Amino acid sequence: MQYPFWPYPLDPDRPRNDIEVRFWHLHRRLPQIYWIIDRECKVLIAKGITHYGLQAFFESIRWDTGISMEDTEIFKMNNDFPAYYARLWLQNNPDHWGFFELRRVKGEYPQRPPPPSFSFDPDGQGLLF
């Protein structure tokens, strides 16, 4: 399936960066996080809401369910992962593509070239090209 404005669908066999690798491990270990997000998205859509922020779901999951991504501390939800949950939900629900706004993540688009290096005149006369 082609996803508008996003040519790089999530694929657990081809993660684009180390955060996505950790996301897939977490998703396998705690699929209920995705199920909660899916349920809440569908409730909001049924109410006529067409755009929402995934971070709000994370705060709700953090405080209302007590689910923890870490085994050591309750309410621990890593803020590295909302972008990947949004992509996964949109990928599974293409009819609601604009529900979450996406910004690029590392590895999703080609790297930008490094900025040019400039040297300064030691006498304080500005940049030397």
Backbone as numpy.savetxt, mean C-alpha at the origin, in Angstrom:
# Nx Ny Nz CAx CAy CAz Cx Cy Cz
-6.29 -9.86 -16.47 -7.13 -8.68 -16.47 -6.25 -7.44 -16.47
-6.67 -6.42 -17.17 -5.94 -5.16 -17.22 -6.50 -4.23 -16.16
-5.64 -3.63 -15.38 -6.05 -2.73 -14.32 -5.75 -1.31 -14.75
-6.77 -0.43 -14.76 -6.52 0.93 -15.24 -5.50 1.68 -14.39
-4.61 2.36 -15.05 -3.61 3.23 -14.42 -2.64 2.47 -13.51
-2.59 1.17 -13.62 -1.70 0.41 -12.75 -1.26 -0.85 -13.47
-0.16 -0.79 -14.14 0.23 -1.92 -14.98 0.92 -3.06 -14.21
1.02 -2.94 -12.89 1.78 -3.94 -12.15 0.92 -4.59 -11.07
0.11 -5.61 -11.41 -0.72 -6.24 -10.37 0.15 -6.97 -9.35
-0.40 -7.13 -8.16 0.30 -7.88 -7.11 0.39 -9.34 -7.50
1.52 -9.93 -7.21 1.74 -11.34 -7.49 2.68 -11.87 -6.41
2.21 -12.82 -5.59 3.08 -13.31 -4.51 4.36 -13.97 -5.01
4.36 -14.40 -6.27 5.56 -15.02 -6.84 6.53 -14.00 -7.42
6.10 -12.74 -7.53 6.95 -11.69 -8.10 6.83 -10.40 -7.29
7.19 -10.43 -6.01 7.11 -9.19 -5.22 8.09 -8.16 -5.75
7.70 -6.90 -5.65 8.52 -5.83 -6.22 9.50 -5.22 -5.23
9.34 -5.52 -3.93 10.26 -4.97 -2.94 10.15 -5.77 -1.65
11.00 -5.48 -0.68 11.03 -6.25 0.57 9.77 -6.04 1.41
9.13 -4.88 1.31 7.89 -4.67 2.06 6.80 -5.57 1.50
6.74 -5.71 0.19 5.74 -6.60 -0.40 5.99 -8.05 -0.01
7.24 -8.46 0.09 7.55 -9.81 0.56 6.97 -10.01 1.96
7.19 -9.03 2.83 6.66 -9.11 4.19 5.13 -9.08 4.19
4.53 -8.29 3.28 3.07 -8.25 3.16 2.52 -9.65 2.85
3.12 -10.33 1.89 2.60 -11.66 1.52 2.74 -12.65 2.67
3.82 -12.57 3.43 3.97 -13.44 4.61 2.86 -13.15 5.61
2.62 -11.87 5.85 1.57 -11.48 6.79 0.20 -11.91 6.28
-0.07 -11.71 5.02 -1.38 -12.05 4.45 -1.65 -13.55 4.58
-0.63 -14.35 4.40 -0.81 -15.81 4.58 -1.06 -16.15 6.05
-0.40 -15.44 6.95 -0.51 -15.73 8.38 -1.80 -15.18 8.99
-2.24 -14.01 8.52 -3.43 -13.35 9.09 -4.40 -12.92 7.98
-5.01 -13.87 7.29 -5.92 -13.48 6.20 -7.14 -12.71 6.70
-7.43 -12.80 7.99 -8.61 -12.09 8.51 -8.48 -10.58 8.37
-7.27 -10.05 8.28 -7.12 -8.60 8.06 -7.75 -8.23 6.72
-7.44 -9.01 5.69 -8.03 -8.74 4.37 -9.54 -8.94 4.42
-10.02 -9.98 5.09 -11.46 -10.24 5.15 -12.19 -9.08 5.80
-11.61 -8.50 6.85 -12.23 -7.34 7.51 -12.29 -6.16 6.55
-11.19 -5.90 5.86 -11.14 -4.80 4.90 -12.19 -5.03 3.80
-12.25 -6.24 3.28 -13.22 -6.56 2.23 -14.65 -6.34 2.72
-14.95 -6.83 3.90 -16.30 -6.67 4.45 -16.65 -5.19 4.63
-15.72 -4.42 5.20 -15.98 -3.00 5.45 -16.12 -2.22 4.14
-15.31 -2.55 3.14 -15.44 -1.88 1.84 -16.83 -2.12 1.26
-17.28 -3.35 1.32 -18.59 -3.68 0.74 -19.73 -3.01 1.50
-19.59 -2.86 2.81 -20.59 -2.14 3.59 -20.65 -0.68 3.16
-19.49 -0.05 3.01 -19.44 1.36 2.60 -19.99 1.54 1.19
-19.65 0.65 0.29 -20.13 0.73 -1.09 -21.66 0.59 -1.12
-22.19 -0.32 -0.29 -23.65 -0.49 -0.21 -24.33 0.78 0.30
-23.62 1.57 1.08 -24.15 2.85 1.59 -23.98 3.99 0.59
-23.35 3.70 -0.54 -23.18 4.72 -1.57 -21.85 5.45 -1.54
-20.97 5.06 -0.66 -19.65 5.70 -0.58 -18.78 5.15 -1.71
-18.16 6.03 -2.46 -17.39 5.61 -3.64 -15.89 5.78 -3.49
-15.44 6.40 -2.40 -14.01 6.64 -2.21 -13.73 6.64 -0.71
-12.65 5.96 -0.31 -12.34 5.87 1.11 -10.85 5.68 1.28
-10.35 5.91 2.49 -8.93 5.74 2.78 -8.67 4.45 3.53
-7.76 3.66 3.03 -7.50 2.37 3.67 -6.90 2.54 5.06
-6.19 3.61 5.30 -5.60 3.82 6.62 -6.68 3.87 7.70
-7.85 4.36 7.36 -8.96 4.38 8.32 -9.36 2.95 8.71
-9.34 2.03 7.76 -9.62 0.63 8.08 -8.56 0.09 9.03
-7.32 0.45 8.79 -6.24 -0.04 9.67 -6.45 0.44 11.09
-6.83 1.70 11.24 -7.08 2.21 12.59 -8.24 1.47 13.24
-9.27 1.20 12.47 -10.42 0.46 12.99 -10.03 -0.96 13.39
-9.28 -1.63 12.55 -8.83 -2.99 12.87 -7.96 -2.96 14.12
-7.10 -1.98 14.20 -6.19 -1.85 15.33 -6.97 -1.73 16.65
-7.98 -0.86 16.68 -8.65 -0.57 17.93 -9.91 -1.39 18.18
-10.61 -1.78 17.13 -11.88 -2.47 17.33 -11.74 -3.99 17.44
-10.70 -4.55 16.83 -10.57 -6.01 16.86 -9.45 -6.49 17.76
-8.43 -5.67 17.96 -7.28 -6.10 18.75 -6.36 -7.04 18.01
-6.61 -7.26 16.69 -5.71 -8.10 15.91 -4.33 -7.45 15.91
-3.32 -8.25 16.03 -1.95 -7.75 16.02 -1.15 -8.44 14.93
-0.36 -7.68 14.21 0.54 -8.26 13.22 1.78 -8.85 13.89
2.02 -8.42 15.11 3.17 -8.91 15.87 2.65 -9.86 16.94
3.37 -10.91 17.20 2.94 -11.87 18.21 3.13 -11.35 19.63
3.87 -10.29 19.78 4.26 -9.84 21.11 3.36 -8.76 21.69
2.67 -8.01 20.86 1.95 -6.84 21.37 0.60 -6.70 20.68
-0.46 -6.55 21.49 -1.80 -6.35 20.94 -1.88 -4.96 20.31
-2.72 -4.80 19.32 -2.96 -3.55 18.60 -1.78 -3.13 17.72
-0.83 -3.99 17.47 0.33 -3.61 16.66 0.01 -3.86 15.19
-0.17 -2.77 14.43 -0.47 -2.85 13.00 0.59 -2.04 12.26
1.37 -2.69 11.44 2.45 -2.02 10.73 1.89 -1.16 9.60
2.26 0.10 9.58 1.76 1.03 8.57 2.45 0.90 7.22
3.33 -0.10 7.06 3.94 -0.36 5.75 2.96 -1.03 4.79
1.90 -1.65 5.30 1.11 -2.55 4.49 -0.19 -2.03 3.88
-0.76 -0.90 4.31 -2.03 -0.47 3.71 -1.99 -0.35 2.18
-0.90 0.11 1.61 -0.81 0.25 0.15 -1.01 -1.09 -0.54
-0.51 -2.15 0.08 -0.63 -3.48 -0.54 -2.01 -4.07 -0.33
-2.62 -3.81 0.83 -4.00 -4.24 1.02 -4.92 -3.52 0.05
-4.70 -2.24 -0.18 -5.52 -1.49 -1.14 -5.37 -2.09 -2.53
-4.15 -2.38 -2.94 -3.94 -2.96 -4.27 -4.59 -4.34 -4.38
-4.44 -5.14 -3.35 -5.03 -6.49 -3.39 -6.56 -6.39 -3.47
-7.16 -5.50 -2.68 -8.60 -5.37 -2.71 -9.07 -4.87 -4.08
-8.40 -3.87 -4.63 -8.78 -3.35 -5.95 -8.60 -4.41 -7.03
-7.56 -5.18 -6.92 -7.30 -6.24 -7.88 -8.42 -7.28 -7.83
-8.93 -7.56 -6.64 -10.01 -8.53 -6.48 -11.39 -7.94 -6.73
-11.48 -6.62 -6.82 -12.76 -5.92 -7.01 -12.61 -4.85 -8.08
-12.30 -5.22 -9.31 -12.01 -4.23 -10.35 -13.19 -3.33 -10.70
-14.41 -3.71 -10.36 -15.55 -2.85 -10.63 -15.55 -1.60 -9.75
-14.75 -1.62 -8.71 -14.68 -0.48 -7.77 -13.27 0.11 -7.78
-12.71 0.22 -8.96 -11.31 0.58 -9.10 -10.94 1.87 -8.37
-11.74 2.88 -8.39 -11.38 4.16 -7.80 -11.65 4.28 -6.31
-12.05 3.19 -5.66 -12.41 3.26 -4.24 -11.24 3.73 -3.38
-10.04 3.26 -3.69 -8.82 3.71 -3.00 -7.94 4.46 -3.98
-7.31 5.50 -3.51 -6.33 6.22 -4.31 -4.98 5.53 -4.13
-4.31 5.28 -5.23 -3.01 4.60 -5.17 -1.89 5.58 -5.49
-0.83 5.44 -4.74 0.41 6.15 -5.06 1.46 5.07 -5.31
2.46 5.43 -6.04 3.45 4.41 -6.40 4.19 3.89 -5.18
4.58 2.63 -5.27 5.43 2.02 -4.26 6.74 1.62 -4.93
7.74 1.42 -4.12 9.07 1.09 -4.63 9.00 -0.15 -5.52
9.54 -0.04 -6.72 9.60 -1.15 -7.65 8.42 -1.22 -8.60
7.45 -0.34 -8.43 6.26 -0.40 -9.27 6.51 0.26 -10.62
7.34 1.26 -10.64 7.69 1.97 -11.87 9.21 2.02 -11.96
9.74 2.28 -13.13 11.20 2.37 -13.25 11.77 3.43 -12.30
12.96 3.16 -11.82 13.62 4.10 -10.91 13.93 5.40 -11.64
13.78 6.50 -10.92 14.16 7.80 -11.47 15.69 7.90 -11.48
16.22 8.59 -12.45 17.68 8.76 -12.44 18.09 9.63 -11.26
19.30 9.44 -10.76 19.74 10.27 -9.63 19.85 11.72 -10.07
19.66 12.65 -9.14 19.79 14.06 -9.52 21.25 14.35 -9.89
21.45 15.33 -10.76 22.83 15.66 -11.14 23.60 16.18 -9.93
24.86 15.87 -9.93 25.68 16.37 -8.82 26.28 17.72 -9.23
26.28 18.62 -8.29 26.82 19.94 -8.53 28.00 20.15 -7.59
28.94 20.93 -8.03 30.02 21.31 -7.13 29.96 22.82 -6.95
30.44 23.25 -5.82 30.39 24.67 -5.49 31.78 25.28 -5.58
31.82 26.49 -6.04 33.06 27.25 -6.12 33.53 27.54 -4.69
34.77 27.17 -4.34 35.22 27.40 -2.97 35.29 28.88 -2.59
35.29 29.77 -3.58 35.33 31.20 -3.29 33.94 31.79 -3.10
32.92 30.92 -3.12 31.56 31.38 -2.88 30.90 32.03 -4.08
31.30 31.68 -5.29 30.73 32.28 -6.49 29.58 31.45 -7.06
29.06 30.51 -6.31 27.89 29.75 -6.78 28.26 28.37 -7.31
27.35 27.85 -8.11 27.49 26.50 -8.64 28.48 26.46 -9.80
29.22 25.38 -9.89 30.07 25.13 -11.04 29.45 23.99 -11.83
29.29 24.16 -13.12 28.67 23.12 -13.95 29.71 22.39 -14.74
